[in-house]
Amino acid sequence: MSLLRLSALVLAAALIPVSAAQAAPTAEQKAEFYRVCMGIAENDTLCSCKADAAMTLIDERFMDVVIAGMKGGATAPEDAVPYNTYVAKSNQICKPNY
């Protein structure tokens, strides 16, 4: 197993579940996530699943990172691996056999 893959798995474990010390994403963030996703994918099933998954996979701060990335914003270097890990985990949940 490569060091990068191992690092991604460790970070994935750190992202799940959101701890009590971290604030869960808000309902407003979930709604914005869904709106942005629909603007990209136009797939209600996928966007609903991804929005639901985000609520348990990431915290409030990172939800802003994900939404900004979906809108085409740059991801900060320190958020790049956790962002990719989140995408992989949400794809695993919402797009089985992807």
Secondary structure, DSSP 8 states (H G I E B T S, - for coil): --HHHHHHHHHHHHHSS--TTS----HHHHHHHHHHHHHHH--HHHHHHHHHHHHHHS-HHHHHHHHHHHTT----HHHHHHHHHHHHHHHHHHSTT-
